[in-house]
Amino acid sequence: MMLPRTILVSIDLDGLATRVLDYAVELAACVGAKLHVVHAVARPVHDAEVPEAMVRASLDEVVARARAALEPVVGAHHAAGHLASVSVELGEPVGVILAAAEARHAELIITGTHGRQGVSRLFLGSVAEQIARRAPCPVTLIRHLPADRASP
């Protein structure tokens, strides 16, 4: 069995982000892999009457806020030398993550999933499911557990 040497970690800055990154760091330490963290910022739909300069400035602000929110999540791991790269990229999340995996030659993708079912999954879709179906490499899903089922 070939162990991954390059792991892409998809972080979406919800309550699951720290758990996903902690898992990835432990796995990378065990197998001697490099970690690349990516957070995708979805491009909002805007009205055609809004000037492009305003849209660009707004998007720059959204990306800057995402970088600021990502820093505490990755900070300790980055300082300890566990992360090869950390990026915030603008675009449709599935496409951004898959492109990042290919660009970094990832041999494994680790991402979180909320495990939604029924109507909420139908309307919200599943980024994790689309990544797992289309990824160029194996995918590990870290499931969000409700507080009453989470381990202490």
DSSP file with accessible surface (Angstrom, degrees, kcal/mol):
  #  RESIDUE AA STRUCTURE BP1 BP2  ACC     N-H-->O    O-->H-N    N-H-->O    O-->H-N    TCO  KAPPA ALPHA  PHI   PSI    X-CA   Y-CA   Z-CA
    1    1 A M              0   0  214      0, 0.0     2,-0.5     0, 0.0     0, 0.0   0.000 360.0 360.0 360.0 132.9    0.0    0.0    0.0
    2    2 A M        -     0   0  158      1,-0.0     0, 0.0     0, 0.0     0, 0.0  -0.788 360.0-144.3 -92.3 124.5    1.3    3.4   -0.9
    3    3 A L        -     0   0   71     -2,-0.5     2,-0.1     1,-0.1    -1,-0.0  -0.628  27.2-100.7 -86.6 146.7    0.9    6.1    1.8
    4    4 A P        -     0   0   23      0, 0.0     3,-0.1     0, 0.0    -1,-0.1  -0.404  31.4-177.8 -69.2 139.6    0.2    9.7    0.8
    5    5 A R  S    S+     0   0  129      1,-0.3    29,-3.0    28,-0.1     2,-0.4   0.568  76.5  44.0-106.4 -18.4    3.1   12.1    0.7
    6    6 A T  E     -a   34   0A  20     27,-0.2   101,-3.1    99,-0.1   102,-0.9  -0.983  69.8-175.3-132.0 120.4    1.0   15.2   -0.2
    7    7 A I  E     -ab  35 108A   0     27,-3.1    29,-2.6    -2,-0.4     2,-0.5  -0.961  13.5-152.5-120.9 129.3   -2.4   15.8    1.5
    8    8 A L  E     -ab  36 109A   0    100,-2.7   102,-2.8    -2,-0.4     2,-0.6  -0.883  11.5-159.7 -97.8 129.6   -4.8   18.6    0.6
    9    9 A V  E     -ab  37 110A   0     27,-3.3    29,-2.7    -2,-0.5     2,-0.6  -0.951   3.8-153.4-113.7 119.4   -7.0   19.7    3.5
   10   10 A S  E     -ab  38 111A   8    100,-2.8   102,-0.5    -2,-0.6     2,-0.4  -0.826  14.3-172.2 -94.6 120.3  -10.2   21.5    2.6
   11   11 A I        -     0   0    2     27,-2.4    29,-0.4    -2,-0.6   100,-0.0  -0.949  16.9-177.5-115.0 130.5  -11.3   23.8    5.5
   12   12 A D        -     0   0   85     -2,-0.4    -1,-0.1    27,-0.1     3,-0.1   0.286  43.4-119.6-113.3  14.9  -14.6   25.6    5.4
   13   13 A L  S    S+     0   0   49      1,-0.2     2,-0.1    57,-0.0    -2,-0.0   0.748  71.2 123.0  59.5  30.3  -14.3   27.6    8.6
   14   14 A D  S >  S-     0   0   45      1,-0.0     3,-1.4     0, 0.0     4,-0.4  -0.328  87.1 -75.6 -99.1-167.7  -17.3   26.1   10.4
   15   15 A G  T 3  S+     0   0   73      1,-0.3     4,-0.4     2,-0.1     3,-0.2   0.661 130.1  60.4 -65.2 -12.8  -17.1   24.4   13.8
   16   16 A L  T 3> S+     0   0    5      1,-0.2     4,-2.4     2,-0.1    -1,-0.3   0.643  78.5  88.9 -89.8 -13.4  -15.6   21.3   12.1
   17   17 A A  H <> S+     0   0    1     -3,-1.4     4,-2.5     1,-0.2     5,-0.2   0.885  87.7  47.0 -57.1 -46.7  -12.5   23.1   10.7
   18   18 A T  H  > S+     0   0   71     -4,-0.4     4,-2.9     1,-0.2    -1,-0.2   0.920 112.4  50.4 -64.5 -41.0  -10.3   22.5   13.7
   19   19 A R  H  > S+     0   0  108     -4,-0.4     4,-2.1     2,-0.2    -2,-0.2   0.915 111.7  47.9 -63.1 -43.0  -11.3   18.8   14.0
   20   20 A V  H  X S+     0   0    3     -4,-2.4     4,-2.4     2,-0.2    -2,-0.2   0.944 114.8  45.2 -62.9 -47.4  -10.5   18.3   10.2
   21   21 A L  H  X S+     0   0    1     -4,-2.5     4,-2.8    -5,-0.2     5,-0.2   0.917 111.0  52.5 -67.6 -41.2   -7.1   20.0   10.5
   22   22 A D  H  X S+     0   0   61     -4,-2.9     4,-2.3    -5,-0.2    -1,-0.2   0.926 111.2  47.9 -59.3 -43.7   -6.1   18.2   13.7
   23   23 A Y  H  X S+     0   0  101     -4,-2.1     4,-2.6    -5,-0.2     5,-0.2   0.942 112.4  48.8 -61.0 -46.6   -6.9   14.9   12.1
   24   24 A A  H  X S+     0   0    0     -4,-2.4     4,-2.9     1,-0.2    -2,-0.2   0.907 110.4  50.7 -62.8 -41.2   -4.9   15.8    9.0
   25   25 A V  H  X S+     0   0   11     -4,-2.8     4,-2.4     2,-0.2    -1,-0.2   0.927 111.6  47.7 -64.0 -44.4   -1.9   17.0   11.0
   26   26 A E  H  X S+     0   0  138     -4,-2.3     4,-1.9    -5,-0.2    -2,-0.2   0.928 114.1  46.8 -62.7 -44.2   -1.8   13.7   13.0
   27   27 A L  H  X S+     0   0   44     -4,-2.6     4,-2.0     1,-0.2     5,-0.2   0.944 111.9  50.4 -63.1 -45.4   -2.1   11.6    9.9
   28   28 A A  H  X>S+     0   0    6     -4,-2.9     5,-1.8     1,-0.2     4,-1.5   0.894 109.2  51.9 -60.9 -39.2    0.6   13.6    8.1
   29   29 A A  H  <5S+     0   0   71     -4,-2.4    -1,-0.2     1,-0.2    -2,-0.2   0.899 109.7  50.3 -64.0 -38.5    2.9   13.2   11.1
   30   30 A C  H  <5S+     0   0  111     -4,-1.9    -1,-0.2     1,-0.2    -2,-0.2   0.852 122.6  29.8 -68.1 -36.2    2.3    9.4   11.0
   31   31 A V  H  <5S-     0   0   21     -4,-2.0    -1,-0.2    -5,-0.1    -2,-0.2   0.426 106.7-116.1-107.0  -0.4    3.1    9.0    7.3
   32   32 A G  T  <5 +     0   0   56     -4,-1.5    -3,-0.2    -5,-0.2     2,-0.2   0.854  60.2 156.5  70.7  35.7    5.5   11.9    6.8
   33   33 A A      < -     0   0   15     -5,-1.8     2,-0.4    -6,-0.2   -27,-0.2  -0.555  43.4-120.8 -95.5 158.6    3.3   13.8    4.4
   34   34 A K  E     -a    6   0A 123    -29,-3.0   -27,-3.1    -2,-0.2     2,-0.4  -0.793  27.1-142.5 -92.5 141.1    3.2   17.5    3.5
   35   35 A L  E     -ac   7  83A   0     47,-0.7    49,-3.1    -2,-0.4    50,-1.3  -0.890  14.4-171.2-108.9 136.1   -0.1   19.3    4.2
   36   36 A H  E     -ac   8  85A  26    -29,-2.6   -27,-3.3    -2,-0.4     2,-0.4  -0.994  12.1-156.8-122.6 120.2   -1.6   21.9    2.0
   37   37 A V  E     -ac   9  86A   0     48,-2.9    50,-2.2    -2,-0.5     2,-0.4  -0.838  12.7-178.7-100.5 133.3   -4.7   23.7    3.4
   38   38 A V  E     -ac  10  87A   0    -29,-2.7   -27,-2.4    -2,-0.4     2,-0.4  -0.995  12.5-168.6-133.2 137.3   -7.2   25.4    1.1
   39   39 A H  E     - c   0  88A  20     48,-2.0    50,-2.7    -2,-0.4     2,-0.5  -0.997  15.8-147.8-122.0 125.7  -10.3   27.4    1.9
   40   40 A A  E     - c   0  89A  14     -2,-0.4     2,-0.6   -29,-0.4    50,-0.2  -0.827   3.6-157.8 -97.0 129.7  -12.6   28.2   -0.9
   41   41 A V  E     - c   0  90A  12     48,-3.0    50,-3.1    -2,-0.5     2,-0.1  -0.940  22.4-129.4-105.3 115.1  -14.6   31.5   -0.8
   42   42 A A        -     0   0   58     -2,-0.6    50,-0.2    48,-0.2    48,-0.0  -0.434  20.4-119.0 -66.5 135.6  -17.7   31.2   -3.1
   43   43 A R        -     0   0  135     -2,-0.1    -1,-0.1     1,-0.1     2,-0.0  -0.657  32.9-128.6 -75.3 119.5  -18.0   34.1   -5.5
   44   44 A P        -     0   0   67      0, 0.0     2,-0.4     0, 0.0    -1,-0.1  -0.351  18.5-111.9 -70.8 150.8  -21.3   35.8   -4.7
   45   45 A V        -     0   0  148     -2,-0.0     2,-0.3     1,-0.0     0, 0.0  -0.653  41.4-166.2 -78.7 132.9  -23.8   36.5   -7.4
   46   46 A H        -     0   0   89     -2,-0.4     2,-0.2     4,-0.0     9,-0.0  -0.893  24.2 -99.3-125.2 158.7  -24.1   40.2   -8.0
   47   47 A D    >   -     0   0   98     -2,-0.3     3,-1.9     1,-0.1    -1,-0.0  -0.445  28.7-126.4 -71.9 141.3  -26.5   42.4   -9.8
   48   48 A A  T 3  S+     0   0   98      1,-0.3    -1,-0.1    -2,-0.2     4,-0.1   0.724 107.9  64.2 -62.9 -19.9  -25.4   43.6  -13.3
   49   49 A E  T 3  S+     0   0  174      2,-0.1    -1,-0.3     3,-0.0    -2,-0.0   0.589  79.6  96.7 -81.9  -9.1  -26.0   47.2  -12.2
   50   50 A V  S <  S-     0   0   53     -3,-1.9     5,-0.1     1,-0.1    -4,-0.0  -0.694  85.7-113.9 -82.1 125.9  -23.2   47.0   -9.6
   51   51 A P    >>  -     0   0   73      0, 0.0     4,-1.9     0, 0.0     3,-0.6  -0.295  18.0-124.0 -60.2 143.6  -20.0   48.4  -11.0
   52   52 A E  H 3> S+     0   0  118      1,-0.3     4,-2.9     2,-0.2     5,-0.2   0.845 110.0  59.3 -58.1 -36.1  -17.2   45.8  -11.5
   53   53 A A  H 3> S+     0   0   78      1,-0.2     4,-2.3     2,-0.2    -1,-0.3   0.901 106.2  47.6 -62.1 -39.6  -14.8   47.9   -9.3
   54   54 A M  H <> S+     0   0  123     -3,-0.6     4,-2.4     2,-0.2    -1,-0.2   0.904 111.9  50.1 -67.2 -40.3  -17.2   47.7   -6.4
   55   55 A V  H  X S+     0   0   14     -4,-1.9     4,-2.7     2,-0.2    -2,-0.2   0.945 111.6  48.5 -61.8 -46.8  -17.6   43.9   -6.9
   56   56 A R  H  X S+     0   0  101     -4,-2.9     4,-2.6     2,-0.2    -2,-0.2   0.926 112.3  48.0 -60.6 -46.1  -13.8   43.5   -7.0
   57   57 A A  H  X S+     0   0   58     -4,-2.3     4,-2.0    -5,-0.2    -1,-0.2   0.920 112.5  49.5 -62.4 -40.9  -13.3   45.5   -3.8
   58   58 A S  H  X S+     0   0   60     -4,-2.4     4,-2.3     2,-0.2    -2,-0.2   0.914 111.4  48.6 -64.8 -42.5  -16.1   43.6   -2.1
   59   59 A L  H  X S+     0   0    2     -4,-2.7     4,-2.6     2,-0.2     5,-0.2   0.904 109.1  53.2 -65.6 -39.4  -14.5   40.3   -3.1
   60   60 A D  H  X S+     0   0   84     -4,-2.6     4,-2.4     1,-0.2    -1,-0.2   0.904 109.8  49.2 -60.9 -39.4  -11.1   41.4   -1.9
   61   61 A E  H  X S+     0   0  109     -4,-2.0     4,-2.6     2,-0.2    -2,-0.2   0.916 110.0  50.4 -66.7 -41.5  -12.7   42.3    1.5
   62   62 A V  H  X S+     0   0   36     -4,-2.3     4,-2.2     2,-0.2    -2,-0.2   0.929 112.2  47.2 -63.0 -43.3  -14.4   38.9    1.7
   63   63 A V  H  X S+     0   0   14     -4,-2.6     4,-2.6     2,-0.2    -2,-0.2   0.922 111.1  51.7 -65.3 -42.2  -11.1   37.1    0.9
   64   64 A A  H  X S+     0   0   55     -4,-2.4     4,-2.2     1,-0.2    -2,-0.2   0.916 110.1  49.0 -61.9 -41.5   -9.2   39.2    3.5
   65   65 A R  H  X S+     0   0  140     -4,-2.6     4,-2.3     2,-0.2    -1,-0.2   0.899 110.4  51.2 -64.4 -39.2  -11.8   38.3    6.1
   66   66 A A  H  X S+     0   0   12     -4,-2.2     4,-2.2     2,-0.2    -2,-0.2   0.917 109.2  50.4 -64.8 -41.3  -11.6   34.6    5.3
   67   67 A R  H  X S+     0   0  137     -4,-2.6     4,-1.7     1,-0.2    -1,-0.2   0.916 111.0  49.3 -61.2 -43.1   -7.8   34.8    5.6
   68   68 A A  H  < S+     0   0   69     -4,-2.2    -2,-0.2     1,-0.2    -1,-0.2   0.895 112.6  47.2 -64.1 -38.9   -8.1   36.5    9.0
   69   69 A A  H  X S+     0   0   50     -4,-2.3     4,-0.6     1,-0.2    -1,-0.2   0.831 111.3  52.3 -71.6 -30.3  -10.6   33.8   10.2
   70   70 A L  H >X S+     0   0    4     -4,-2.2     4,-2.2    -5,-0.2     3,-0.5   0.837  92.9  75.1 -74.2 -31.6   -8.4   31.0    8.9
   71   71 A E  H 3X S+     0   0  112     -4,-1.7     4,-2.6     1,-0.3    -1,-0.2   0.888  95.0  46.1 -54.3 -48.5   -5.3   32.2   10.8
   72   72 A P  H 34 S+     0   0  103      0, 0.0     4,-0.5     0, 0.0    -1,-0.3   0.855 112.2  53.4 -66.1 -27.8   -6.3   31.1   14.3
   73   73 A V  H << S+     0   0   29     -4,-0.6     4,-0.3    -3,-0.5    -2,-0.2   0.917 124.0  24.7 -70.2 -42.1   -7.3   27.7   12.9
   74   74 A V  H  X S+     0   0    1     -4,-2.2     4,-3.0     1,-0.1     5,-0.3   0.625  97.9  96.3 -97.3 -14.3   -4.0   27.0   11.2
   75   75 A G  H  X S+     0   0   18     -4,-2.6     4,-2.6    -5,-0.3     5,-0.2   0.863  85.7  42.1 -47.9 -54.9   -1.8   29.3   13.3
   76   76 A A  H  > S+     0   0   77     -4,-0.5     4,-1.6     1,-0.2    -1,-0.2   0.907 118.4  46.2 -64.9 -39.6   -0.4   26.7   15.8
   77   77 A H  H  4>S+     0   0   34     -4,-0.3     5,-2.4     2,-0.2     6,-0.5   0.882 112.5  50.3 -70.3 -37.5    0.1   24.1   13.1
   78   78 A H  H ><5S+     0   0   88     -4,-3.0     3,-1.5     1,-0.2    -2,-0.2   0.938 110.3  49.7 -65.8 -44.6    1.8   26.5   10.8
   79   79 A A  H 3<5S+     0   0   91     -4,-2.6    -1,-0.2    -5,-0.3    -2,-0.2   0.842 107.9  54.3 -62.9 -33.3    4.1   27.7   13.5
   80   80 A A  T 3<5S-     0   0   64     -4,-1.6    -1,-0.3    -5,-0.2    -2,-0.2   0.504 117.7-113.4 -80.8  -3.4    5.1   24.1   14.3
   81   81 A G  T < 5S+     0   0   60     -3,-1.5    -3,-0.2    -4,-0.3    -2,-0.1   0.674  79.9 124.9  83.6  18.9    6.0   23.5   10.7
   82   82 A H      < +     0   0   79     -5,-2.4   -47,-0.7    -6,-0.2     2,-0.5   0.685  57.7  71.2 -82.8 -18.2    3.2   21.0    9.9
   83   83 A L  E     -c   35   0A  14     -6,-0.5   -47,-0.2    -5,-0.2     3,-0.1  -0.864  52.8-169.7-110.0 131.4    1.8   22.9    6.9
   84   84 A A  E    S-     0   0A  52    -49,-3.1     2,-0.3    -2,-0.5   -48,-0.2   0.844  78.7  -5.8 -80.6 -35.6    3.5   23.3    3.5
   85   85 A S  E     -c   36   0A  31    -50,-1.3   -48,-2.9     2,-0.0     2,-0.4  -0.992  52.7-160.7-157.7 154.5    1.0   25.9    2.3
   86   86 A V  E     +c   37   0A  45     -2,-0.3     2,-0.3   -50,-0.2   -48,-0.2  -0.994  23.4 172.0-136.7 127.4   -2.2   27.7    3.4
   87   87 A S  E     -c   38   0A  25    -50,-2.2   -48,-2.0    -2,-0.4     2,-0.5  -0.986  28.7-152.3-140.6 151.7   -4.4   29.5    0.8
   88   88 A V  E     -c   39   0A   9     -2,-0.3     2,-0.4   -50,-0.2   -48,-0.2  -0.995  27.0-172.2-116.9 123.3   -7.7   31.2    0.4
   89   89 A E  E     -c   40   0A  56    -50,-2.7   -48,-3.0    -2,-0.5     2,-0.4  -0.950  19.3-130.1-125.3 142.2   -9.0   30.9   -3.1
   90   90 A L  E     +c   41   0A  38     -2,-0.4     2,-0.3   -50,-0.2   -48,-0.2  -0.732  61.3  63.7 -92.4 128.7  -12.0   32.6   -4.7
   91   91 A G  S    S-     0   0   11    -50,-3.1    -2,-0.1    -2,-0.4     3,-0.0  -0.868  91.4 -28.6 151.2-179.3  -14.5   30.4   -6.7
   92   92 A E     >  -     0   0  103     -2,-0.3     4,-2.7   -50,-0.2     5,-0.2  -0.474  62.0-129.7 -64.8 124.0  -17.0   27.6   -6.6
   93   93 A P  H  > S+     0   0   37      0, 0.0     4,-2.7     0, 0.0     5,-0.3   0.863 101.6  47.7 -51.8 -46.9  -15.8   25.4   -3.7
   94   94 A V  H  > S+     0   0    0      1,-0.2     4,-2.6     2,-0.2     5,-0.3   0.954 115.8  45.2 -61.9 -47.1  -15.8   22.0   -5.4
   95   95 A G  H  > S+     0   0   28      1,-0.2     4,-2.5     2,-0.2     5,-0.2   0.909 113.4  50.2 -62.0 -42.3  -13.9   23.4   -8.4
   96   96 A V  H  X S+     0   0   14     -4,-2.7     4,-2.5     2,-0.2    -1,-0.2   0.936 113.2  45.7 -61.4 -46.2  -11.4   25.2   -6.3
   97   97 A I  H  X S+     0   0    4     -4,-2.7     4,-2.4    -5,-0.2    -2,-0.2   0.930 114.3  46.8 -67.1 -44.7  -10.7   22.2   -4.1
   98   98 A L  H  X S+     0   0   15     -4,-2.6     4,-2.2    -5,-0.3    -1,-0.2   0.917 113.6  48.6 -65.3 -40.1  -10.3   19.8   -7.1
   99   99 A A  H  X S+     0   0   58     -4,-2.5     4,-2.9    -5,-0.3    -2,-0.2   0.910 111.4  50.3 -65.3 -40.1   -8.1   22.3   -8.9
  100  100 A A  H  X S+     0   0    1     -4,-2.5     4,-2.1    -5,-0.2    -2,-0.2   0.901 108.8  52.3 -64.8 -39.2   -5.9   22.7   -5.8
  101  101 A A  H  <>S+     0   0    1     -4,-2.4     5,-2.9     1,-0.2     4,-0.2   0.927 113.6  43.4 -62.9 -43.2   -5.6   19.0   -5.4
  102  102 A E  H ><5S+     0   0  124     -4,-2.2     3,-1.2     3,-0.2    -2,-0.2   0.927 113.0  51.3 -69.2 -42.9   -4.4   18.6   -9.0
  103  103 A A  H 3<5S+     0   0   73     -4,-2.9    -1,-0.2     1,-0.3    -2,-0.2   0.851 116.5  40.5 -63.9 -33.1   -2.1   21.6   -8.8
  104  104 A R  T 3<5S-     0   0   59     -4,-2.1    -1,-0.3    -5,-0.2    -2,-0.2   0.328 108.6-123.0 -96.6   4.3   -0.4   20.3   -5.7
  105  105 A H  T < 5 -     0   0  148     -3,-1.2    -3,-0.2    -4,-0.2   -99,-0.1   0.898  39.7-165.0  54.4  45.6   -0.4   16.7   -6.9
  106  106 A A      < -     0   0   11     -5,-2.9   -99,-0.2    -6,-0.2    -1,-0.2  -0.341  23.3-167.5 -64.5 138.8   -2.4   15.7   -3.8
  107  107 A E  S    S+     0   0   66   -101,-3.1     2,-0.3     1,-0.3  -100,-0.2   0.434  78.6  21.7-102.7  -5.3   -2.4   11.9   -3.1
  108  108 A L  E     -b    7   0A  14   -102,-0.9  -100,-2.7    29,-0.2     2,-0.4  -0.948  64.7-153.3-158.9 140.7   -5.2   12.4   -0.5
  109  109 A I  E     -bd   8 139A   0     29,-2.0    31,-3.1    -2,-0.3     2,-0.5  -0.976   9.9-165.2-114.7 133.6   -7.9   15.0    0.2
  110  110 A I  E     +bd   9 140A   0   -102,-2.8  -100,-2.8    -2,-0.4     2,-0.3  -0.982  20.8 156.2-118.1 128.3   -9.3   15.4    3.7
  111  111 A T  E     -bd  10 141A   9     29,-2.2    31,-2.6    -2,-0.5     2,-0.2  -0.966  36.3-111.9-146.1 160.2  -12.5   17.4    4.1
  112  112 A G  E     - d   0 142A  16   -102,-0.5     2,-0.3    -2,-0.3    31,-0.2  -0.546  24.4-165.5 -91.1 159.6  -15.3   17.7    6.6
  113  113 A T  E     - d   0 143A  24     29,-2.3    31,-2.9    -2,-0.2    13,-0.0  -0.994  21.2-151.9-144.2 142.8  -18.9   16.8    6.0
  114  114 A H        -     0   0   56     -2,-0.3    29,-0.1    29,-0.2    -1,-0.1   0.571  36.0-133.0 -87.5 -11.8  -22.1   17.6    7.9
  115  115 A G        -     0   0   24      1,-0.2     6,-0.1    30,-0.0    11,-0.0   0.847  36.5-178.4  64.6  33.9  -23.8   14.4    6.9
  116  116 A R        -     0   0  107      9,-0.1     2,-0.3     4,-0.1    -1,-0.2  -0.312   2.2-171.5 -64.6 151.0  -27.0   16.2    5.9
  117  117 A Q    >>  +     0   0  151      4,-0.0     3,-0.7     0, 0.0     4,-0.7  -0.872  40.3   5.7-135.4 168.7  -29.8   14.0    4.7
  118  118 A G  H 3> S-     0   0   60     -2,-0.3     4,-2.1     1,-0.2     3,-0.2  -0.235 121.3  -5.5  64.6-139.1  -33.2   14.5    3.2
  119  119 A V  H 3> S+     0   0   98      1,-0.2     4,-2.6     2,-0.2     5,-0.3   0.880 132.0  55.4 -63.8 -40.6  -34.5   17.9    2.2
  120  120 A S  H <> S+     0   0   51     -3,-0.7     4,-2.7     1,-0.2     5,-0.3   0.907 110.8  46.0 -63.3 -36.5  -31.5   19.9    3.6
  121  121 A R  H  X S+     0   0   99     -4,-0.7     4,-2.2    -3,-0.2    -1,-0.2   0.905 110.8  54.0 -69.7 -38.2  -29.1   17.8    1.5
  122  122 A L  H  < S+     0   0  134     -4,-2.1    -2,-0.2     1,-0.2    -1,-0.2   0.939 119.2  32.8 -60.7 -44.7  -31.3   18.2   -1.6
  123  123 A F  H  < S+     0   0  162     -4,-2.6    -2,-0.2     1,-0.2    -1,-0.2   0.858 127.5  37.7 -83.1 -36.6  -31.3   22.0   -1.3
  124  124 A L  H  < S-     0   0  111     -4,-2.7    -3,-0.2    -5,-0.3    -2,-0.2   0.689  94.9-154.7 -88.7 -19.8  -27.9   22.5    0.1
  125  125 A G     <  -     0   0   28     -4,-2.2     2,-0.4    -5,-0.3    -1,-0.1  -0.116  23.1 -88.6  70.6-175.8  -26.1   19.8   -1.8
  126  126 A S     >  -     0   0   23      1,-0.1     4,-2.2    -4,-0.1     5,-0.2  -0.872  29.5-175.0-139.8 105.2  -23.0   18.2   -0.6
  127  127 A V  H  > S+     0   0   62     -2,-0.4     4,-2.6     1,-0.2     5,-0.2   0.930  92.4  53.4 -60.2 -44.4  -19.6   19.7   -1.4
  128  128 A A  H  > S+     0   0    5      1,-0.2     4,-2.7     2,-0.2    -1,-0.2   0.906 107.9  49.7 -59.8 -41.6  -17.9   16.7    0.2
  129  129 A E  H  > S+     0   0   51      2,-0.2     4,-2.2     1,-0.2    -1,-0.2   0.926 111.0  48.7 -65.2 -41.7  -19.9   14.2   -1.9
  130  130 A Q  H  X S+     0   0   78     -4,-2.2     4,-1.8     2,-0.2    -2,-0.2   0.900 112.0  49.6 -65.6 -38.3  -19.0   16.0   -5.1
  131  131 A I  H  X S+     0   0    0     -4,-2.6     4,-2.0     1,-0.2    -2,-0.2   0.946 110.7  49.9 -63.7 -47.1  -15.4   16.1   -4.1
  132  132 A A  H  < S+     0   0   50     -4,-2.7    -2,-0.2     1,-0.2    -1,-0.2   0.882 113.6  46.1 -60.5 -37.4  -15.4   12.4   -3.3
  133  133 A R  H  < S+     0   0  187     -4,-2.2    -1,-0.2    -5,-0.2    -2,-0.2   0.827 124.2  30.3 -74.1 -32.1  -17.0   11.5   -6.6
  134  134 A R  H  < S+     0   0  142     -4,-1.8    -2,-0.2    -5,-0.2    -1,-0.2   0.490  86.4 122.9-109.8  -4.7  -14.8   13.7   -8.8
  135  135 A A     <  -     0   0   22     -4,-2.0     4,-0.1    -5,-0.2   -37,-0.1  -0.245  59.2-138.1 -64.9 147.4  -11.4   13.8   -7.0
  136  136 A P  S    S+     0   0   73      0, 0.0    -1,-0.1     0, 0.0    -4,-0.1   0.393  88.4  27.3 -82.2   3.9   -8.2   12.6   -8.7
  137  137 A C  S    S-     0   0   23      1,-0.0   -29,-0.2    -5,-0.0   -30,-0.1  -0.907 105.2 -60.1-151.8 173.8   -7.2   10.8   -5.5
  138  138 A P        -     0   0   88      0, 0.0   -29,-2.0     0, 0.0     2,-0.4  -0.250  48.4-147.9 -61.2 154.2   -8.7    9.1   -2.4
  139  139 A V  E     -d  109   0A  36    -31,-0.2     2,-0.5    -7,-0.1   -29,-0.2  -0.991   6.8-157.4-128.3 133.4  -10.8   11.3   -0.1
  140  140 A T  E     -d  110   0A  39    -31,-3.1   -29,-2.2    -2,-0.4     2,-0.5  -0.956  12.8-154.7-109.1 124.9  -11.2   11.1    3.6
  141  141 A L  E     -d  111   0A  78     -2,-0.5     2,-0.6   -31,-0.2   -29,-0.2  -0.877   2.8-156.1-102.0 130.2  -14.4   12.6    5.1
  142  142 A I  E     -d  112   0A  16    -31,-2.6   -29,-2.3    -2,-0.5     2,-0.3  -0.921  21.4-139.5-104.5 116.4  -14.4   13.8    8.7
  143  143 A R  E     -d  113   0A 110     -2,-0.6     2,-0.5   -31,-0.2   -29,-0.2  -0.543   7.7-125.8 -84.4 137.8  -18.0   13.8    9.8
  144  144 A H        -     0   0   68    -31,-2.9    -1,-0.1    -2,-0.3  -128,-0.0  -0.678  28.5-155.8 -76.1 123.1  -19.5   16.6   12.0
  145  145 A L        -     0   0   41     -2,-0.5     5,-0.1     6,-0.0   -30,-0.0  -0.882  20.1-110.6-103.5 137.8  -21.0   15.0   15.0
  146  146 A P    >>  -     0   0   56      0, 0.0     3,-2.2     0, 0.0     4,-1.3  -0.242  37.4-104.9 -58.9 154.0  -23.7   16.6   17.0
  147  147 A A  T 34 S+     0   0   98      1,-0.3     3,-0.3     2,-0.2    -2,-0.0   0.836 120.9  56.8 -53.6 -35.5  -22.6   17.8   20.5
  148  148 A D  T 34 S+     0   0  142      1,-0.2    -1,-0.3     3,-0.0    -3,-0.0   0.692 114.5  38.7 -74.5 -11.7  -24.4   15.0   22.2
  149  149 A R  T <4 S+     0   0  145     -3,-2.2    -1,-0.2     2,-0.1    -2,-0.2   0.517  90.3 109.0-112.5  -8.5  -22.4   12.4   20.1
  150  150 A A  S  < S-     0   0   51     -4,-1.3    -6,-0.0    -3,-0.3    -3,-0.0  -0.409  74.9-110.9 -70.5 145.8  -19.0   14.1   20.0
  151  151 A S              0   0  103      1,-0.1    -1,-0.1    -2,-0.1    -2,-0.1  -0.421 360.0 360.0 -75.0 153.0  -16.3   12.4   22.0
  152  152 A P              0   0  177      0, 0.0    -1,-0.1     0, 0.0     0, 0.0  -0.054 360.0 360.0 -66.4 360.0  -15.1   14.3   25.1
